[in-house]
Amino acid sequence: MKKTILFFLLLASASVYGQGEVRQRSTTKGLNASAQMHVLGWASTYFLYLDKNSPTGFGGGLWVGYGVTELIEPYLSYNFTGMGTSDIDAQGFKMSHFDAGVRINLAGTVHPVRPYLQAGYTYLKGTVDQVINGSQYDDVEFYGGKPHLGGGLRYFLKIPVAVFADGIFTVGKKSKTRLNGSEIPDEPDVTTFRINIGISLNLAGLAEK
């Protein structure tokens, strides 16, 4: 009988000790800020010459989110992209994205890896300086709002620092257009896809250090 009681006491002690070993490995609650780099791909049947000869670009940006809970995190971000011009007859080609949305963080704080899904709205702007247009050169600008969807992984090296990788796809097609500063009725189809990598800092976790 004494051996049985001793066994259960040891088992209970081991259980309490094991629970004490469970520790927080990540957090998305509170203010989060990120710096990121990206590669961008795009598609357009309207801008077929540019799509075919300048299909990708590279850039970077800033991202800020606020974890209302560990699950829900509204965010804002701005990204700038320089598109390749070596194979197009133009002085310059660039794009920018301003994103606003909500991220859903999965898994829990005992895990260092936090997958996420995100969705929201993007204001996209593209500018092409002095691009060949028939027998002349024109300045072309396309812009407008469209939905975006995406997802990725955030890996916490140690609270409050994490690295991440994700993808974000703009799903709306039609945009507005300016030619040499004047708006024209054409509504070109433009979709983009960005693959981001970067480093994130949980400022609430930093304040606790």
Number of C-alpha atoms within 10 A of each C-alpha: 6 6 8 9 10 11 12 11 12 12 12 12 12 12 11 11 11 10 10 9 8 9 10 13 17 26 27 27 21 16 17 22 17 20 18 19 20 22 18 22 18 18 18 18 12 13 12 12 16 23 17 15 14 18 17 19 20 18 19 18 19 16 19 18 23 22 22 13 13 18 16 19 23 17 21 18 18 16 20 20 22 17 23 17 18 11 11 17 16 18 14 17 22 19 21 20 21 17 21 21 18 18 22 18 24 16 14 17 16 13 15 19 20 22 18 19 17 21 21 18 20 25 17 21 19 20 18 21 17 17 18 16 13 7 6 8 15 17 19 20 22 22 21 17 19 19 17 22 18 18 17 18 19 23 20 22 13 12 21 21 20 22 18 19 18 19 19 19 20 24 16 17 17 18 20 17 22 16 13 14 11 10 13 11 8 13 15 17 16 24 19 19 20 23 18 20 21 19 17 22 20 24 18 18 18 11 8 8 7
